[in-house]
Amino acid sequence: MSLQSIVTKQEFEQKVLNSKTPVLVDFWAEWCPPCVAMSPVLKNVAEKLDGKAEIVKINIEESSENGALAAEYGVRSIPNMVVFKDGKEVDRIIGMTAGATIETKLLA
């Protein structure tokens, strides 16, 4: 599994809210060094958890819909990673974190 990007609210509903597996949503921006540094960590986790969980990235500045999604979910600082299960937020990670921590939260 590779990291997927979301650019519309419809994609968010399809890939996150309607997912049968846990999903980590990474709210990020290109100008944010910690966000960029998390990309290889998230890619590694996505590969390890292939079939067990999904990871999607939302660049908060890529579209007005992405900015609105970030506001809707209370994203005030980035990187901000929200874990969803059965379409509901169950956990949140703010700032840089280890891949093992992300795996644990996704599989909990």
Residue, then its C-alpha position, 0 to 999 in steps of 0.5 A: m500500500s502506498l500513501q494516498s492523497i486526498v483533495t476533495k471532501q468526497e474522497f475523504e468520505q469515501k477513503v476515510l469515513n466509509s473505510k472498513t479498516p482503520v485510517l490515519v489521516d495526516f494533515w500536513a503542508e509542504w512548508c512544514p519541515p516536521c511534516v516533510a520529515m514524517s513522510p518516509v515514516l508514514k510510507n514505511v508504516a503504510e507498507k508494514l500495515d498493508g491490508k490492515a490499515e490505510i494512511v492518507k495525506i491531506n495537504i491543508e493548502e492544496s485546496s479550499e476543501n482540504g482547508a475546510l476539512a482541517a478546520e472541521y477536525g480542529v487542526r490548529s498545528i501540523p503535522n496532525m494525524v487523526v486515527f479513524k475507525d468505523g468513520k469516527e475519530v478515535d485518536r490523534i497524534i500531534g507533531m513528529t512521532a515514531g512509526a511504532t507509535i503510529e502502528t500501535k495506535l492504528l492497530a489498537 
